[in-house]
Amino acid sequence: MPGCHKQVTTATIIAISAERFGCQLPSEEILEIFATDLDLNAQGLDVWLGARSAPGNASKEAASRGRQ
């Protein structure tokens, strides 16, 4: 069906990966264990994206692309 897709979240990937690894904890408990890590990762991405889009950072962005 065009335009129809399943949204895969980081939480879904973590739960599926843990299950494949052999973890027998319920998905809710697995996500509780990783909650702080997921939150910190999201905060880090928010800061990083904000810094990239800040005015005056075009030259820094261009320089970082040249180093890749």
Contacts in CASP RR format, 6 or more apart in sequence:
PFRMAT RR
TARGET T0000
AUTHOR 0000-0000-0000
METHOD contacts of the structure
MODEL  1
MPGCHKQVTTATIIAISAERFGCQLPSEEILEIFATDLDLNAQGLDVWLG
ARSAPGNASKEAASRGRQ
10 38 0 8 1.000
10 41 0 8 1.000
11 31 0 8 1.000
11 34 0 8 1.000
11 38 0 8 1.000
14 30 0 8 1.000
14 31 0 8 1.000
14 34 0 8 1.000
14 38 0 8 1.000
15 27 0 8 1.000
15 30 0 8 1.000
15 31 0 8 1.000
18 25 0 8 1.000
18 30 0 8 1.000
19 27 0 8 1.000
23 30 0 8 1.000
25 33 0 8 1.000
31 38 0 8 1.000
51 57 0 8 1.000
52 61 0 8 1.000
END
